[in-house]
C-alpha cells in the first residue's frame, strides 16, 4: 500500500483493467487510471474530495506512476 499524506493508495488484487488505483481517505475516494507504463494518471471518478484535493492527489500520483504500474503488473500482469 502506498500513501499520499494521510490518504491510502490501493491496488485491489481482484480488480479489473485498465490499470488504476483507488485513493481513499476520510473525505472521500477517487479512482485514477494510471495509463501505464508512463502515465499521466487521469481521474476516472471522485466522491467527496474537493477539486484542490483531487489536483493535489493527481500531482502526487505523477511521481508514483512507474512504481504503481510495476505493482499493478506484479499483481495483475498486463496493464
N, C-alpha and C positions, 0 to 999 in steps of 0.2 A: 504494500500500500504506500502511496505517496501522499504528501501533504503540501498544501499551499496555505501558509498561515495556519489558521485553525480548521481549514477545510480538508476533507478526505478526498483523494483522487483514486477512484476504484475502477478496476477492470474485472468484471464478473466472469468467472470461469465458464458459466453456462450461457454466455451471451452470444449474440449474432453479429455477423459482418454488416456493414463495414466497421473497420477498427474505430473504436470510440471509447471515451471514458465518461464516467459519472462523477461529478463533483458535488459532494454533499456537505452541508453544514446546517447549523441551527436555523439559518434564514431561509434555506431552500435547497433546491437541487438543479443542476444544469447538466446537459449532455453535450459533449463536443465530439464531432467526427475529427479524427486525427489526420486524415489524408496522408497516410504513411506511404513512403518512408520519410518524406521530407517536410510534411505539413503544407500549409499552415493549418492549425486547428480551426474548425468552424463551428459556431454554435448551432446545434440542432434544436434544442428546446431548453427552456428555463422556467422554473417555478419558484417564486419567492424572492429571488435575487433582484436587486435594483441594477439598472443599466451600468452605473460606475463599477459595481461589484463584478458584473459579467465581463466588463472590459479589463479589469484587473486580473481576473482569472485567466482570460484568454491570453493576455500578455505573458503571464507566468507559464502557461502551457507551451508557448512557443519555444521556450528554453528546454522543456521536458520532452518534446516530440520524439527525438531519437531514442531516448530511454523508454518512453511509453510504447513506441512502436516495437521495440525489441521485446518488451514484456508481453505485448499483445501476441506477437509472433511465437514466443515461447509457450504461451497458453493455448492459442488457437491455430497456430500455423499461419497460413496466408492471411493477408490483410483483408 
